[in-house]
Amino acid sequence: MRTPDRHVLLHLDDLEAVIADLRRIYPAAVASAEAVRIGGRSEGVTIRSSGISDPTGEAATDPRRARRYGNVKKARREVKAAVTSARAALAHAMLAADR
């Protein structure tokens, strides 16, 4: 077996490790992105110039939460692209083995 072919086998081993890590980490990432922390102060209702404060709305528009959710969306996109690429590689390998 030539060196490039050995490298492909090493990359396949790396893919298996990455898949195991994704299966372990992805659910926690989704839970973190969906988590909403309401309030945090025990001072009661705060009055602002625009009216009564809305801690639920503030939590929903929190830039950190939006950034986490954006990273989850990127992960979804990358996983989909990886599956598509892996299927294409499998198809090419099958065509090469068929001859």
Backbone hydrogen bonds, N-H to C=O, Kabsch-Sander energy under -0.5 kcal/mol:
donor,donor_aa,acceptor,acceptor_aa,energy
6,R,2,R,-1.8
7,H,3,T,-2.4
8,V,4,P,-1.7
9,L,5,D,-1.7
10,L,6,R,-2.0
11,H,7,H,-2.5
12,L,8,V,-2.2
13,D,9,L,-1.8
14,D,10,L,-2.3
15,L,11,H,-2.4
16,E,12,L,-2.0
17,A,13,D,-1.9
18,V,14,D,-2.7
19,I,15,L,-2.7
20,A,16,E,-2.0
21,D,17,A,-2.2
22,L,18,V,-2.8
23,R,19,I,-2.5
24,R,20,A,-1.4
25,I,21,D,-2.8
26,Y,22,L,-2.6
29,A,25,I,-2.0
30,V,26,Y,-2.5
31,A,27,P,-2.3
32,S,28,A,-2.3
33,A,29,A,-2.2
34,E,30,V,-1.9
35,A,31,A,-0.9
38,I,36,V,-0.7
48,R,46,T,-0.5
48,R,51,G,-2.7
51,G,48,R,-1.3
53,S,46,T,-2.2
58,E,54,D,-2.4
59,A,55,P,-2.1
60,A,56,T,-2.2
61,T,57,G,-1.8
62,D,59,A,-0.9
66,A,62,D,-2.1
67,R,63,P,-2.3
68,R,64,R,-2.3
69,Y,65,R,-2.5
70,G,66,A,-2.4
71,N,67,R,-2.0
72,V,68,R,-1.9
73,K,69,Y,-2.3
74,K,70,G,-2.1
75,A,71,N,-2.2
76,R,72,V,-2.4
77,R,73,K,-2.2
78,E,74,K,-2.6
79,V,75,A,-2.5
80,K,76,R,-2.3
81,A,77,R,-2.3
82,A,78,E,-2.4
83,V,79,V,-2.4
84,T,80,K,-2.2
85,S,81,A,-2.4
86,A,82,A,-2.7
87,R,83,V,-2.5
88,A,84,T,-2.0
89,A,85,S,-2.5
90,L,86,A,-2.3
91,A,87,R,-2.3
92,H,88,A,-2.2
93,A,89,A,-2.4
94,M,90,L,-2.5
95,L,91,A,-2.1
96,A,92,H,-2.2
97,A,93,A,-2.2
98,D,94,M,-1.4
99,R,95,L,-0.6
99,R,96,A,-0.5
